[in-house]
Amino acid sequence: MWVHDIDPIALDLGFIQIHWYGLMYLIGFGAAFWLGAYRARRPGSGWTEEQVSDLIFWGAMGVVLGGRMGYVLFYNFDQFLLDPLWLFAVWEGGMSFHGGLLGVLVMLWLFGKKHDKSFMQMGDFVAPLVPIGLGAGRIGNFIGGELWGRAADVPWAVVFPRTVDGIARHPSQLYEAFLEGVVMFVVLWWFTSKPRPRMAASALFLIMYGVFRSCVEFFREPDAHIGYIAFGWLTKGQLLSLPMVVVGALLLLWAYKKKTSPAAV
């Protein structure tokens, strides 16, 4: 058992505080740009480094705006009804992956209109660039001592002071960082290193995230104000991840059945 005692503030300059969580976002976007630029330089990629830079900027906007809206509407809708302006209180924190995903999808559609690229072409290109950011974000959650796991007696259990109860818990943030960050990156980077049918990479991303998130939810403490949705075990995170798995599976079957042109990555 280990007591969490990490300062969430990486650098305190007095007039401004730089938090580790914010740095994790920078690492995620920086890694996405570097990996995207690397792949753009490959012959026949269909992308330029300037387009990748533009894409990352649009994607970052989608993550921030969609993530905040998803957190408010998916997890705190009652609070939103009481105070609609709370939606814009971004300084209070609160981000949702599923909301961020929807935000990114909207931005990809707008980006495609501007650069004359198909939605799935962009999705397949972006899929292997995302996991490092997801993993970094979960590490940021762990450093901040938030989104902790359920009570546990495993040797690596952690006591998070913010829980107040002093109970040792699963470091579920690190479970997610490993699965959504490391495993997803390795698999998707390998998968997209060779020509695949259009939509296949996007589909695999949806399936893997949905499955990994649903599995980790069994070790993660549900939000106190929401609890379990049904059956005494189903969480909001699992409910939101289920459509990702279903849509991803259908897209993967469709991709290999139609054998559309390979993704330009």
N, C-alpha and C positions, 0 to 999 in steps of 0.2 A: 504493500500500500504506500502511496506517495501523496503528500499534501501539495496541492497546486499553489505555487507562490511565485507566479511570473507577472511582472509588471507589464500591463497591456500597452504602456506608453514607451515607445522605442527611443524617443528623443524629446526632451522638454526644454524649449528655448525661452520659456517664460511667457513670451507674447503668443506663442503657438506651440501646440503639442502634436507630435507626429506619432500616431498609433501604429502598432504592428499590423492591425487589420487593414489599414489603408495601404501599408507597404506591400501586403500580400496581393492587393488589387494591382498595384504597379508591376509586381513580379508576373502576375498572370497575363496582363496586357502586353508586357514587354516580351515574354516568352512566346505569346501568340504571334506577335509581329516578327520576331526573329525566325521562328519556324516557318511562318507563312512566306517571308522573304526568301528563305532558303529554298522552299519548294517552287516559288515563282521563278527562280533562276534556272530551274531544270528545263531542258528542251521540251517544247510542246506543252508547257503548263497552261498556257492561255491566260496567264496573269503577269502583271508587272509589279515591281516593288511599290510604285506609287499607288497602284490600286489596292495592294495589301494594306498600306498605311491608311488609306481612306477607309477601307473595310473595317480595320481595327477601331478606328475612331467612331464609326457608325455603330459598331458592335458594343463599344464601351457605353455609348449613350443608351442603347437598348438595355444593357445589363443594369445600369443605375436606375433608369426611369422605370423599366418593367419590374425590376427587383423590388423597388420600393412600393409600387402599386400592388404587386402580388402579395407582399407582406401585409399590407393594410387590408386589401379586399379578401384575401384567402384566409388570413389568420386573425385579423382584428376588425372584422366588418362592423361589429357592434360599436366599437370605439369610433369608427369612421362615421356611422350614422349619428352619433352624439356630437361629433366635432369633425365635419368634412375637411376643414382646413388642416387637420392633423396629417392628412395625406402628404402635405408639403414639409412637415417637420422632419426633414432628413437628418438633422443634427442629433436627433434622438436615437438614431440607428434603426435597424430592422430591414432585412433583405430576404427575399424569397427566390430560390433557384427557379421554380416553375414560372414565377412572374418574370424573372430575368430572361428565361428562355422565350417566353411569348414576346417580350420586348425586342429580343435579338431577331426573332423571326420577322417582326414588322420592319425592323431596320434593314434586314437582308432584302426584303421585298422592295423597299424604297431604293436601296443601293443598286439592286438589279435593274430597276427602271432607269437609273442614271447611267449605268455602265453597260447596259444591254447584255446582261447575263441572266441565265435561267435560275429560278429559285433553287432547284436541286443541284445545279452546278456549284452554286455558292455554298449550299449546305454540305456537300461532299468535301469541298475544299476546307471549310471551317472545322468540320468534325474533329480531326486529329489535333487541332490547335487549342481546343478548349480544355481538355483534362488537366493540364498543368495549372491553369487558373483555378479550376475547381479544387484541386488538391491544396493549393496555396491558401485558398479561402477557408478551407476546413482547418488548416493549421492556424490561421488567424483566429478562428472560433475557439480553438483549444487554448491559445495564448491568452485570449480575452476571458477564458473561464466561462464560456456561454455555450448553450445548446449541449449540455452534458448528458451522460448516459444514465441508465437505470442502475439501481443498487446492485453491487456485485461483490463477490469474495475472491475474485481472481487475483493472482500476485501483482498484476499491473494496474489494479484498480486505483482510482485517484479521488481524493477528497477535494471538492471544489468549494472554497469558502463562500462563494455567492449563494450556495444552496442553503446555508445557515444550519441545516440539520446535521452536518458533520458525517454524513454517510458516505462510504467509499462507493464509487460508481465506475461504470465502464467509460473509458475515454473514447466515446463513440465518434467524436470529431476526428480522431486519428484513424479509426476504422474507415471512415468515409474518405479521408485524405488518401489512404492507401488504395482503396478500391476505385474511387472516382478519379483519383489523380494518377497514381502509378500504374495500376493495372489497365485502366481505360486508355491511357496514353500509349503504353507498350503495344496493346492489341490493335488500336486504331492506326498507330503509326506504321506498324507492320502490314496491316490490312490494306492501307492506302498506298503502300510502296509499290504495288503492282496495279495494273489496270483492272478496275472492277466495274460492273454494270452501274450506270447512273442510279442514284438513290441508295445504293447498297451501304455506303459509308454512313450516310445520314441515318439510315434504318438501324445499323448496328449501334450507333451512338445512343439512339433512343432506347433500344432494348437494354443495353448494358447499364445505362444510368438508372432506368426504371427498376431493373432487377436489383442492382447494388443498393440503391436507396431504400427499396422495400425491405431488403434483408437487414440493413443496419438499423432500420426503424425498430426492430425487435430488441435492440440494445439501447436505443435512445429514449430518454424520458420525454413523453408527450408534453406539449405546451400545457401549462397548468390551467389556463382558462378555456382550453378545448378538451383535453383528455382524449379518451378513445371515442372514435366515431361509431363503431359497432362491434359486436361479438366480444367485447372486453379486451380486444387486442388490435383492431384496425385503427390506424392513425391517419391524420389528414395527409401526411407525407406519402403514405402508401396509396391513399385514395387518388391523389394527384399524379402519382407515378404510374398507376395502372393504365391509363390511356396511352402513355408513352410506350409501354411494352406492346400493347395491342396494335397501335399505329405502326410502330417500328417493325413488328413481325409481318404485318400486311405489306408494308413497303418493301421489305426484304424479299418476300415471296414474289411480289410484282416485278421487282428489279430483275431477278434471275429468270422469271418466266418470259418477260419481254426482251431480256438481254439488250437493254438500251446501251447507247454508246458509253464507253468507259469514262469515269471521272478524270478530268484533266488535273491531276495532282503530281 
